[in-house]
């Protein structure tokens, strides 16, 4: 494993997950905003590690593997905790969470399979995937924060954005599946 700053930031994101979980479940009013802050900090390390890897020329196969794993772990843990805390019986929260986590499993498996076939580029990250991730992160931050801001319910705004993220998630999954299908047909 190449030890460099981008990989260290990715590992920090993974290390922050247990702290994020503990803070989220603390029985104090400040636990919600602090868990949102930890999630935001972890999200910033995601942007920063990619930027630094490219800027410093420190990209590596290990970093390319670990970065999406860290992202998926953080998002899946946050969604499971939010469903546990707020989603009991709410299809508006549990449904998008299932779609988002399910899509990540499908696309991860698809990328692995396409890489084995030498066609990984056919399922490379797209703008649509980046847009989906941005909306998803904003939704999770609002849901984690929990308290109204300027009289606006962050819970309702977060739910709305999470449902938009779920729609983008399905759209991006279809995009990737079609790309893989085209690559398979071209190679056949």
Phi, psi and omega per residue, in radians:
X1 nan 2.108 3.086
X2 -1.217 2.198 -3.139
X3 -1.622 1.944 3.103
X4 -2.578 3.010 -3.070
X5 -1.088 -0.781 3.111
X6 -1.030 -0.742 3.119
X7 -1.188 -0.608 3.090
X8 -1.124 -0.682 3.103
X9 -1.151 -0.665 3.099
X10 -1.133 -0.750 3.096
X11 -1.121 -0.648 3.086
X12 -1.043 -0.699 3.121
X13 -1.046 -0.703 3.124
X14 -1.214 -0.712 3.138
X15 -1.151 -0.529 3.129
X16 -1.222 -0.362 -3.061
X17 -1.041 -0.880 3.120
X18 -1.067 -0.664 3.094
X19 -1.108 -0.757 3.091
X20 -0.995 -0.789 3.139
X21 -1.108 -0.838 -3.120
X22 -1.052 -0.827 -3.129
X23 -1.079 -0.753 -3.121
X24 -0.987 -0.684 -3.065
X25 -1.586 0.029 3.074
X26 -1.134 2.495 -3.075
X27 -1.495 0.787 -3.127
X28 -2.198 2.634 -3.124
X29 -1.081 -0.549 -3.113
X30 -1.360 -0.108 -3.129
X31 -1.127 -0.655 3.138
X32 -1.092 -0.976 -3.134
X33 -1.103 -0.610 3.136
X34 -1.206 -0.671 3.096
X35 -1.163 -0.622 3.066
X36 -1.128 -0.697 3.115
X37 -1.121 -0.760 3.103
X38 -1.099 -0.710 3.098
X39 -1.096 -0.756 3.119
X40 -1.112 -0.728 3.104
X41 -1.063 -0.783 3.103
X42 -1.088 -0.703 3.106
X43 -1.110 -0.656 3.109
X44 -1.161 -0.611 3.102
X45 -1.142 -0.517 3.109
X46 -1.131 -0.831 3.120
X47 -1.131 -0.791 -3.049
X48 -1.159 -0.706 -3.108
X49 -1.137 -0.680 3.099
X50 -1.158 -0.755 3.127
X51 -1.066 -0.851 -3.110
X52 -1.157 -0.662 3.130
X53 -1.041 -0.765 3.130
X54 -1.261 -0.792 -3.064
X55 -1.140 -0.701 -3.096
X56 -1.617 -0.014 -3.112
X57 1.154 0.615 -3.089
X58 -1.963 0.613 3.063
X59 -1.278 2.590 3.141
X60 -2.627 2.777 3.091
X61 -1.091 -0.665 3.124
X62 -1.105 -0.783 3.114
X63 -1.115 -0.695 3.122
X64 -1.125 -0.533 3.083
X65 -1.367 -0.845 -2.981
X66 -1.271 -0.632 -3.077
X67 -1.002 -0.911 3.125
X68 -1.176 -0.500 3.084
X69 -1.129 -0.804 3.121
X70 -1.061 -0.748 3.134
X71 -1.069 -0.834 -3.086
X72 -1.157 -0.683 3.084
X73 -1.071 -0.827 -3.103
X74 -1.080 -0.829 -3.119
X75 -1.149 -0.788 -3.122
X76 -1.098 -0.750 3.117
X77 -1.087 -0.793 3.141
X78 -1.072 -0.777 -3.129
X79 -1.136 -0.727 3.126
X80 -1.105 -0.744 3.129
X81 -1.133 -0.722 3.132
X82 -1.138 -0.705 3.087
X83 -1.135 -0.716 3.117
X84 -1.050 -0.793 -3.046
X85 -1.398 -0.704 -2.967
X86 -2.158 -0.166 -2.938
X87 -1.757 0.021 -3.112
X88 -0.930 1.804 3.120
X89 1.529 0.002 -3.131
X90 -1.723 1.843 3.099
X91 -1.158 -0.424 -3.138
X92 -1.208 -0.352 3.084
X93 -1.868 -0.857 -3.090
X94 -1.155 -0.679 -3.122
X95 -1.059 -0.961 3.108
X96 -1.064 -0.632 3.117
X97 -1.062 -0.760 3.116
X98 -1.130 -0.717 3.126
X99 -1.092 -0.828 -3.087
X100 -1.125 -0.837 -3.134
X101 -1.166 -0.737 3.123
X102 -1.075 -0.741 3.116
X103 -1.079 -0.720 -3.141
X104 -1.073 -0.675 3.107
X105 -1.151 -0.809 -3.121
X106 -1.080 -0.846 -3.080
X107 -1.208 -0.638 3.074
X108 -1.072 -0.785 3.110
X109 -1.129 -0.714 3.125
X110 -1.092 -0.770 3.133
X111 -1.094 -0.717 3.119
X112 -1.105 -0.793 -3.141
X113 -1.100 -0.787 -3.130
X114 -1.153 -0.599 3.090
X115 -1.127 -0.701 3.094
X116 -1.088 -0.539 3.132
X117 -1.535 -0.006 -3.135
X118 1.326 0.412 -3.093
X119 -2.187 0.583 -3.101
X120 -1.033 -0.563 -3.112
X121 -1.070 -0.416 -3.123
X122 -1.251 -0.235 3.099
X123 -2.197 0.577 3.091
X124 -1.217 2.740 -3.119
X125 -1.051 2.352 -3.126
X126 -1.965 3.010 3.055
X127 -1.039 -0.685 3.138
X128 -1.052 -0.720 3.091
X129 -1.110 -0.687 3.118
X130 -1.182 -0.698 3.091
X131 -1.099 -0.783 3.105
X132 -0.995 -0.793 -3.117
X133 -1.119 -0.738 -3.141
X134 -1.078 -0.827 -3.140
X135 -1.129 -0.712 3.141
X136 -1.079 -0.774 -3.135
X137 -1.142 -0.760 3.108
X138 -1.059 -0.736 3.134
X139 -1.082 -0.816 -3.116
X140 -1.120 -0.722 3.099
X141 -1.032 -0.796 3.130
X142 -1.111 -0.725 3.133
X143 -1.176 -0.648 3.113
X144 -1.194 -0.716 -3.097
X145 -1.057 -0.762 2.930
X146 1.359 -0.582 -3.050
X147 -1.615 2.591 3.109
X148 -1.075 2.583 3.077
X149 -2.161 2.095 -3.088
X150 0.922 0.683 3.104
X151 1.377 0.013 -3.140
X152 -1.697 2.269 3.124
X153 -1.235 1.979 3.095
X154 -1.194 -0.469 3.116
X155 -1.143 -0.860 3.141
X156 -1.159 -0.713 3.097
X157 -1.115 -0.723 3.106
X158 -1.117 -0.726 3.094
X159 -1.077 -0.773 3.132
X160 -1.059 -0.835 3.137
X161 -1.143 -0.618 3.131
X162 -1.137 -0.639 3.091
X163 -1.225 -0.632 3.021
X164 -1.106 -0.759 3.115
X165 -1.066 -0.682 3.115
X166 -1.120 -0.703 3.095
X167 -1.124 -0.772 3.084
X168 -1.107 -0.606 3.110
X169 -1.071 -0.828 3.118
X170 -1.123 -0.733 3.137
X171 -1.081 -0.794 -3.129
X172 -1.181 -0.580 3.100
X173 -1.132 -0.769 3.098
X174 -1.066 -0.737 3.111
X175 -0.999 -0.842 -3.138
X176 -1.162 -0.723 3.127
X177 -1.115 -0.702 3.094
X178 -1.152 -0.692 3.081
X179 -1.068 -0.730 3.110
X180 -1.169 -0.700 3.124
X181 -1.094 -0.772 3.105
X182 -1.073 -0.751 3.141
X183 -1.110 -0.674 3.124
X184 -1.166 -0.738 -3.134
X185 -1.176 -0.663 -3.138
X186 -1.193 -0.554 -3.123
X187 -1.492 -0.194 -3.081
X188 -1.400 nan nan
